[in-house]
Each structure stands twice: as C-alpha cells, then as structure tokens.
Amino acid sequence: MKNNTLVVIFGLAFSFISCKKEVSVEDYFKQKDSLQYFKQAYKAANYFSIEDNENARAMFTDTQVENAMDKVRFDLAQESNKSDGFLKIGRSADERIFINKAAVLNNKWIILDYYVKDETGNPVEVGELLLNYQYHAERPTEFHVLSSNVY
C-alpha cells in the first residue's frame, strides 16, 4: 500500500514538473498583445450595445437598466408567442416563429435574427429584423419593425 502511494505521489510530481513550461519574454509579449487585441475587438463589437452605451443607459433614469432590459426581452418573447403579434402578421396560424438571437442596441433599437417553421417543423423563412421599441415600466413594451431582411 505504501509503495502504491509513493508511486502515485512520485508520478504526480513528475507530471507537474515535466509539464511546466518556461515562457520566454517574446512569448509573454505575444500573449499580452493578443489579449490586448481581443479586449479591443470585444470593445469594438460592443460599441452598439446597451451595456456600453452610457447615453442610452441614461434614458432609463427611473429604473435600473438591467431590470428594464430584462423586461424588454421578456416582452419580446411574449410578443413572439402571440397569435396576433407583430411577428405573426401575414403568417398562417400553423407557422411558428423562433428568435435565435436578439441584441438591444440602445434605448430605441433591437436587432434580431429569427426563423419560421411550418406545422411539419420545416424551416420556411430565415431573416433579421431591426425593431424600434418603446419601453414602458407599467405596461408591455411596444415594438415596431423598422426594417427586415429575409434570406
């Protein structure tokens, strides 16, 4: 039993020591540059988002922005399930609308990616919508389609 324990401890110590990699100064700066690049790319990608837009966030003075955005997303999900919602206009009752992704850009606009399936589950439409929304704390959020792109 002691022999087995010593073998396991020796094996783990050897694995730890042999896997330790020396990092050169050159590699360190490459990693640092790479991290800086991804931070800048993230910031650029998030430029049009409510999370980083202080001007848009200031429009929600009466409530926490996160709570308001949760309500907007909830209202959007509810709207997509309504039989008479703006997403259902011109569609048969058998067609189901699914929202892949939605991004709140600022205090007025949402962009979303969606697809529509028929009653058999086959996709019949794929597209994107640019929505205008009006947030209301006490009643459902209002949504209006500004532009659509159907593939």
Secondary structure, DSSP 8 states (H G I E B T S, - for coil): -HHHHHHHHHHHHHHHHHH-----HHHHHHHHHHHHHHHHHHHHHTTTSTTT-HHHHTT-TTS-HHHHHHHHHHHHHHHHH-TTSGGGTT--TT-EEEEEEEEE-SSSEEEEEEEEE-TTS-EEEEEEEEEEEE--SSS--EEEEEEEEE-
